[in-house]
Amino acid sequence: MSQTITLYVDGACKGNPGLGGWGAYIITEQGEHKLCGGEAETTNNRMELQAAIEGISFCPIDAHLIIWTDSNYVKQGITEWIHGWKKKNWKDVKNPELWKKLDAVCANRNIEWNWIKGHAGHAGNEMADQLANLGAEQTAQHLKASIQANADIKKPEADWLLNDPLGLDLDTDEMIDELDVEKELETPVVETEIESSVQTSESIETTQHPHIVVTEAKFNLQGPRQLILDTETTGFYYQDGDRIIEVGAIEMINRKLTGSSIHIYINPEKPVGDSVDVHGITDEFLQDKPKYAEIADTLFAYLKGAEIIAHNATFDMNFLDMEFKRVGLPLLSEVCEVTDTLALAKNKHPGQKNSLDALVRRYEIPARDRTFHGALLDAEILADVYLAMTGGQVSFDMDSLSQEEKDQKKTTRQRIQIDLAVIRPSEHELSEHETWVKQFEEKHGEPCLFAK
């Protein structure tokens, strides 16, 4: 007689997309088995699916499986939606490769699927959740070890002169990628254990809720703060009771990302409804997140006084003003300047599509997975778009330099006050220079400094 096996499967993800893990807690007649794993860049739904795939694959094919999951996405997908997906040849289905794997491992098996409410104190589900978080933590540790092992391997150098004519700007795309990795490594996986303090370039100090994720600045820059910001909400109409469920903002000073950011998920105290199709954030995920009143002081302290840069900024500012007003704080629009990149884009590209996706394509911004919108991800993409859209020659502003940089430049000037030999360019070098200047103008849409 075949045995009966009970499985509890769960996924966890920090950032969605972000560092993620999966866990499977398997109870057989012979004993218990605990499986876990993870990925450095994934989504919560993908980890839920991976947990089910790994758990089922572990079990004998003739066993009767009783599976418990807190993901309706997985349960309804495998028991109901998958039949229609197959008829449509998987058209418009998200994560099709994982659904096909799950379908394959379920074939010719006796499986009973059940849904269980997550974080409700059920021992089996709690164990699967712990395993998922352990998988994510182990993945972060392996990633950190890999980075350290390869720290001495030098990256191939790009044509920095073509992308940075005065040699002053850092490579924004490369910086964002590095900060993303650092953020994954430095942020604890279990959300209830997150502890950090708000430290921006202006050294803001405030008491912080444990669910607020603030990344410290990696570069000590001086100058006015700009915050590239995005929000996710339960709907489009703040007047009708829609609420904010996610806020993400990254700091920029003198057109350089400092590495400082803030990211918060918020319990809206109402169902997310159909908006889950846009952002992928479920009611279950938000259930244990703080209410706006619990995080308002910290968020307000981080944002106030900065220039807020947002795409369709009226939408974000209306929601933020409404939320801050509800808790008795000043309107954010009264303490911050606001720049709307949608208005900038319409002025720069009249009559054309100016959505964030359209601008990403127009300015050839490196593609990122936007299966679901996410506040921090969209803020990072918008930073790329804003820098490209407002690009041009970088001014050499001595006031923006740190004292150390000023001293270094003064020393450098003293050292080079000597007579230098003049080396004239050859005809070939002049021709190469002319070609480079044309390439720069084609890429950036305006002549470089050398051609003026």
Buried (B, 14 or more C-beta within 10 A) or exposed (E): EEEBBBBBBBBBBBBBBBBBBBBBBBBBEEEEBEBBBBBBBBBBBBBBBBBBBBBBBBBEEEBBBBBBBBBEBBBEBBEEEBEEBEEEEEEEBBBEEBBBBBBEBBEEBEBEBEBBEBEEEBEBBBBBBBBBBBBBBBBBEEBBEEEEEEEEEEEEEEEEEEBBBEEBBEEBBEBBEBBBBBBBBEBBBBBEEBEBEBBBBBEBEBEBBBBBBBBBBBBEBBBEBBBBBBBBBBBEEBEEEBBBBBBBBBBBBBBBBBBBBBBBBBBBEBEBEEBBEEBBBBBBBBEEBBBBBBBBBBBBBBBBBBBBBBBBBEBBBBBBBBBBEEBEBEEBBEBBEBBBBBBBBEEBBEEEEBEBEBBBEBBEBEEBEBEBBBBBBBBBBBBBBBBBBEBEEBEEEEEBBEEEEEEEEEEEEEEEEEEEEEEEEEEEEEEEEEEBBEEBEEEBEEEBEEEE
